Amino acid sequence: MTERFDPAQADTRWQAAWDDAQCFKADDTSSKPRSFVLEMFPYPSGRIHIGHVRNYTMGDVLARYKRMTGHEVLHPMGWDAFGMPAENAAMEKGVHPGGWTRENIANMKAQLKRLGFALDWSREIATCEPEYYGHEQALFLDLYANDLVYRKESAVNWDPVDMTVLANEQVIDGRGWRSGALVEKRKLSQWFLKITDFADELLDGLSTLDKWPEKVRTMQENWIGKSQGLQFKFDLTAEVGGIGSVEVYSTRPDTIFGASFVAVAADHPIAQAVAQGRPEVEEFIALCKQGGTTAAELETAEKLGFDTGVKARHPFTGAELPVFIANFVLMDYGTGAVMAVPGHDQRDFEFATKYQLPILRVVAASEADADKPFDGESEAGDGVCVHSDFLNGMAVKDAKAAVIARAEAEGWGEGKTVWRLRDWGVSRQRYWGTPIPFIHCEVCGVVPVPKKHLPVTLPEDVDFSTPGNPLVRHPTWKHVDCPQCGHAARRETDTLDTFVDSSWYFLRFASEPEDRPFDPAKIAEWLPVEQYIGGIEHAILHLLYARFWTRALARIGKVEVKEPFASLFTQGMVTHETYFRINDANGQPIYFSPGEIDRTSDGATLKADGAAVEVGRVIKMSKSKKNVVDPDEIVATYGADAIRWFMLSDSPPERDLPWSEAGIEGCGRFVQRLWRLFAQYDASATGEDKAIDRKAHQTVAAVASDIESLGFNKAVARIYELTGAVEKAAPSASRSNAIRTILLLVSPMMPHLAEEAFETFGEGLVSQASWPEVDPALLVEDEVTVAVQVKGKLRDTLTVAKGTSKEELEALALASEKVQRALDGAEVRKVIVVPDRLVNLVA
């Protein structure tokens, strides 16, 4: 072996050897137990970042370990390749989204390969390729045929500059995330998936996911949002436009005596009827259509209302409540009208304060607090009913039941279960996405594309010089004959939400036939995914959509599995401190990258001018804050194994990992330390060291348990400990066996180093080796260390067989030279013996 390990040579050499041997290609015909390990696939933005490295290193260690323990492992990689960033690049750089995306994929694939991940590249998929999205179109048509897809008019977030629908998450402070334009509410015909049909299933299924983080399950439970309440009608004191009542739904019918107004959406029939011939109402309705449709936007936007002059009669008191058109009510949520109780809903409180409407307390901590004033905000908490007629003194739960019972008995309302979950709108007015496979015919209506005509592919010759969807403007692509009647028709120009692409990709990884999306028999063998790894930011949308998609396919008989991911792990982020100066012109920070900085314990200076810069908070690595570290630079300096080891060290994997130059340098040194230790392996060595044998076997068992529970930092600590013990041990066969054991233990974490050393052992590829076997007898401690004290002070230790008698422990203690020196001839008056722990001599 050479004096130093050379990662530049070893990394590329062994990566090529793994490819040649097809070490990581999953075998569908294998009789071994299956293990499907999957990390959330990346968007091809152009560069792998450190967060990716941490995510994929964790999955890679588990996949390599599973392979060593006799499993047939599926560990694939692909690309979530559709989406707006590619269109933004097309508009800004004058490139085609496809070319930009595929070039990025090539770059990122090369980066992943340089890190030595044990990936089955034979199953690589990119969602932007017709070979993938054509099958997605077929599945979409299957769901449509089973009444799980429909089209309807719906309120959407409309960006008037980019001329596209924005997802709720793309509306920031009421403006489009890319254009910055004020977002409008519009009614558009949109395609929907009936996720609400699965609300009960998705909620109940969470109880089976005991290997998911509790936080994620809670987030999904809240998003699904099952609640029970009262749906009822307020009679109007006079009809308006032929309408005599307004229907509302409330999850808090116990607060009904606190209602002080009714609010309706801008496009509610009452609002439309009031607007007839009244320009001021029409103007207000137009104003309401500005701003997003997200719950967050509705909560934080300034509350605006218009008093219609219409009055609604309270079902218990007969009081006449004013009916307002309000900008915080949407027609698509519930009935498009709400019973407003300002005392116990903050949104209603802000509205009532602005328009000087009554704010009544009808729930208090106790009846003694019935007249307690509000301190600038509503109180939505629990307690007892007050100022509520027959409900007074009742607990909230009992009062809800009492109001529902009265409403049902008197015929003006009924108890009803509702869900926060809404059907999934999947239409996007953009080019770079999966074409929705339908045709619009003036004669036949909306017609599915026959499956024999799939895939419906995107045209290559598109123009991005004008904002909006190029498919709408394309001179030929959308024009097609109706497959039913043959008349001239047009293609659907909306494309699918990219969350659809990621809702079934794991199925395609498991089975990739050319003539259909997947083979159900192979799905049954590989699914559910044994371990899924990804960020907490995907806790709701992606994970919920993937669960829905799997259940929908199960319902229509395409698969048998209902939950796609048996175990979920959400890793922490990689963080770094920030460096900046304040711009004197505008007071805004100018950020600098770590590579531009000289950092010392005293502070930081800019390399370019030697002047000081501010050292900011340690936060998630971000391009905008420039606190990113390029993995390629780290690999070039220290090698792939050092960065992999750093990703597993120190921080528990579910917590954030602070990046430090000192940390990665230390990992680089440990690589070389192991290399020197491996050079001391001697297959011909003789002699036994029972302590080292026991330590090695105990470490193997513990590291295996740590990897299986994703406790990588614990595994790393145990390997450090064993390495130190072996370095100190005298030469023996036991020591050489322990060196080989350490090599096998680190091979999932430092595969290049392990391969380079294993080659000198003459045992083939370590990537095809087995995990070290454990002797159960060596896991049991049969020796103990007993402290020997004289007058309460430690003077010596004894290593003895476990269970040694008190008499023998006393004799051994008295025979110790250190003890005799401490006694210095004094008479021992008393001996206290605690078996297996302590001998205390009192002189």
Summary of the structure (lengths in Angstrom):
residues: 843
radius of gyration: 34.2
end to end distance: 57.9
largest distance: 116.3
contacts: 2751
relative contact order: 0.11
helix: 40%
strand: 24%
